[in-house]
Amino acid sequence: MPVFSYQAIAADKKTTRGTVTADGAKQARDQLRRRGLLVQTIQQTAVAERRAFTLPWSRRFGSKVTSTIRELATLLGVGIPVTDALDTLAQQQRGAYRTALLILRDRVAAGASLAEAMAEQPDVFDPLCIRMVEVGENSGTLEAVLEQLAGFKERASELKDRVLTALLYPAIVFAVSLAVSLFLMIVVVPMLLTNLLEAGRKLPWPTRVLKAMSDLLVERGWIPAALLAAGACAMVVCLRTSGGRRTWHRFLLRLPLIGSMARKQTIARIALVLSTLIRSGIVYLKAVEIVVRSTSNVVFREALEQSAKEVGAGIEISTSLERTGVFPPLVVHIFSVGQQSGRLEEMLERLATDYDRQVASSSARLASALEPLLILTLAVFVGFILFATLLPILEAGNVL
C-alpha cells in the first residue's frame, strides 16, 4: 500500500508532519480530515525497493533496530500505548528509518498488530523480530519479549564486533604494507635505478630481479590489476548462486583455525537464537524454521533443514543433528541432555556463551600472530629493495 507524507495544521493551530498509508492521495486526505487535521501538503513517499541479496548480519538499520526495541520495551513498561511509543521513537530518528517507524505506527493505528506491521517491512525487521513480537502479543508479555529480543541482538552484535575488532589492526597493517610496497616498486625503485642503468654496468642478480618486478608493475601493472578485478567479480557472481555459496562455506569451514572460528561462531548464533525463541514459548520446530532463515552459512542451514524434517518424523533432536555430520559431538550431546532434562534453552545459552569466549580468544590469538608476521614480511621486502639498490653502488665504488 502506498505511503504518503503530509504537512497539516492540527486543532490547536500547530503544524504537524507525518506519514499515512492509503490506496491513493484522496483516501489519505480523507483519513487526515477524520483526524481533525487541515492538510496543507501531501505527497507519496518513495519506498526503497527490496534488495535481492541481503544477509542477516548486514541489515541497514541493525543497531538502530536494537536500540528501538529496547526503548520500545521501556516505554511500554511505563504504560505508554504502542502507537504513542512508536511516534516518540520516530521523532528521535531521521531519514529512511524515521519513515519506516512512521509507517509502522500508521499500520498499528489502522488496526494491524505490531508483528503484522513489522512483517510488511522485511528489510528492516528480520524474521526473529517478527516472530517473537507475535508471540509476545499473543501471550500478553510483549514488554518482556522485547527485552529478551533486545538482549539477544545486543549480545549477537557484541560477538560480531569482538571478532572484527580483533582482526582490524592486522587488516590495517596489511593494507599499509601493500600500499608502501607498491609505492616503492612503482615510484622509488625506477628513480634509484636510473643512474645505474645509464652507467652501463652489469647489474647483480638481486638488482635485476628487483628491476624486472618494477618493470612489470610499471609497464604491465594493468594485467595483475585486471586479473584481481576479474577474480573479485567472479567471486561475487559465484557467491550469488546457491552452489557457489555452498562450496565457499564448505571450504571456509575446512580451513585451519579460521574454519574452527567460523564453525563455532555460527553454532553460537544458532544456539543463542534457539535459546531465545524457546524461552519465549516458541516450539522447537518453529524455532528451527526461524533459525534457518537467519543463518547465513549454507552448510549449517541445510543441516538444520534436514534435522528439522527428521525431528518432525519422530527422530530425536540429537540423533538428527548427529546424522548431518556438521555439528560437533559436544553440541549433539548438549541437545540430547537438554531435551531429556527439559532445560534445553538454558544449556543452549551456556553453549553460546562458551563458544563466544572461544571465538573471541581464537580471534585474539590469530590477530596477535598476524601482526608480527605482516610487519616482518614488510621489513624483509623493504630490506631486499635497499640491498638490491645499494649493491651495485657499492660494487661500483669497489667497496665489496
MOURPE-V559452 format. One line per field, one symbol per residue. ss: DSSP state (a for helix, b for strand, c for the rest). phi: phi as a letter, one per 20 degrees, with the letter a starting at -180 (. if undefined). burial: # if it has 9 or more other C-alpha atoms within 8 Angstrom, else .. A space follows every 10 residues. Layout:
# MOURPE-V559452
ss=???
phi=???
burial=???
This chain:
# MOURPE-V559452
ss=ccbbbbbbbc ccccbbbbbb bcccaaaaaa aaaacccbbb bbbbcccccc cccccaaacc caaaaaaaaa aaaaaaaccc caaaaaaaaa acccaaaaaa aaaaaaaaac cccaaaaaac ccccccaaaa aaaaaaaaac caaaaaaaaa aaaaaaaaaa aaaaaaaaaa aaaaaaaaaa aaaaaaaaaa aaaaaaaaac ccccaaaaaa aaaaaaaaaa aaaaaaaaaa aaaaaaaaac caaaaaaaaa aaaacccaaa aaaaaaaaaa aaaaaaaaac cccaaaaaaa aaaccccaaa aaaaaaaaaa aaccccaaaa aaaaccccaa aaaaaaaaaa accaaaaaaa aaaaaaaaaa aaaaaaaaaa aaaaaaaaaa aaaaaaaaaa aaaaaacccc
phi=.fddeccbde femefccrcb eafaffffff ffffendefe cbbfefdfff feccdfecff dgffffffff fffffffene fgffffffff fedcmfffff fffffffffe offfffffff cffddfgfgf ffffffffem cggfffffff ffffffffff ffffffeffg ffffffffff fffffedffg ffegfffffm ffefffffff ffffffffec ffffffffff fffffffffe dfffffffff fffeffmfff fffffffffg fffffffffe oefgffffgf fgfddeffff ffffffffff ffeoefgfff ffffmdefgf ffffffffff emcfffffff fffffgffff ffffffffff gfffffffff ffffffffef gfffffelfe
burial=.######### ........## ##..#.###. .##...###. .#.#...... .....#..#. .#..###### ######...# .##.###.## ...#..#### ########.. .#.######. ########## #######... ########## .###.#..#. .##..##.## ..##..#... #.####.### .##..#.... ...#..##.# #.#####..# #......... .......### ...###.### .##.#..### ########## ########.# .#..#.#### #####.#### #.######.# #...#.#### ##.#.##... #########. ..#######. ###.##.### .###.##..# #..##..#.. ##..#.###. #####.....
